[in-house]
Amino acid sequence: MGLDLYKLNHLIAVAEEGSFTRAATRLHLSQQALSTSVRTLEREVGVPLLERSATGVTVLPAGQALIADAHLLHGIADSAVQRARRIGRSEPERLRVGHTPAVTGDEVTALLRKHQTDPDLVIDVNQRYPDELVAQLLGGQLDLGLGRALTLAHGLVGTTLIRQRLNVAVAAGHRLADRETLGLSDLDGEEITVWGHPGRSGYTDLLVNLCRDAGFEPRVRRNPIQGTPPVTAVLDSEAVAFVTAPPGPAAGGAVLVRELHPAMHVPLQALWPQHSTSDARQAFLASAQGFVSGEDGSIEG
């Protein structure tokens, strides 16, 4: 049985709006037509997808599973159309890359330049927050996502491309600035700038757990200026920050990056939609890692 994408859109709208009335208005359909469409979809699938009540609708587990896969189907369909148009118009291939704030633009640029196998390839790079990155990968707007300590969403696969050494950034006037190297225990009592809320960010949790393993509970503060390079988070501040920048001066000498000992490393991960096709992405991954892939859905490292 083939699934009708239009009926799936109707189901998604009802689930998101929590009401047939609001969903019908959103879709510019009559409520009766929308209800008939969803009932037909339920008959085709063979199980109830929604529970209807006087106060609205509740999505049943089967409906939740179908909606999750429907988002994947739409992303695959959109990617397939774009690929066919590009080939039909003899346009150069385009690799659309998103990266989270935990990976700097310089790191992404260096990685892409090192492993770009086609000089005519057009590469679009944009920063995305983790939830947005995942949504755009699943929705077909991105071909490749780069981040750290990300949890794989349903429909995505991934691999660890490299593991980078972790260092510590401090303002030039900070009391730790005159130290050439720092240990994790030196950060006990310091305010540590992070980019995500603990418990809601895999990378923040990774950093917090490193501190706990060193025997102290870190005082963390989410950077109020999101999207800027990690080394800049400590400018005009008494806080410190974990960074992957090399040791030495940064931000015009206003920041000093100190080497962390013993050495600790954090992953730089690549994620992509499991059932989409991208020759450019395949070539990049093959060059970057001899294509050590996560086709089983795991992220290595």
Buried (B, 14 or more C-beta within 10 A) or exposed (E): EEBEEEBBBBBBBBBEBBBBEBBBBBBEBEBEEBBEBBBEBBEEBEEEBBEEEEEBBEBBEBBEEBBEBBBBBBBBEBBBEBBEEEEEEEEEBBBBBBBBBBBBBEBBEEBBEEBBEBEEBEBEBBBBBBEBBBBBBBBBBBBBBBBBBBEBBEBBBBBBBBBBBBBBBBBBEBEBEEBEEBEBEBBBEBBBBBBBEBEEBBBBBBBBEBBEEBEBEBEBBBBEEEEEBBBBBBBEBEBBBBBBBEBEEBBEEBBBBBBBEEEBEBBBBBBBBBEBEBEBBBBBBBEBBEEEBBEEEEBBB
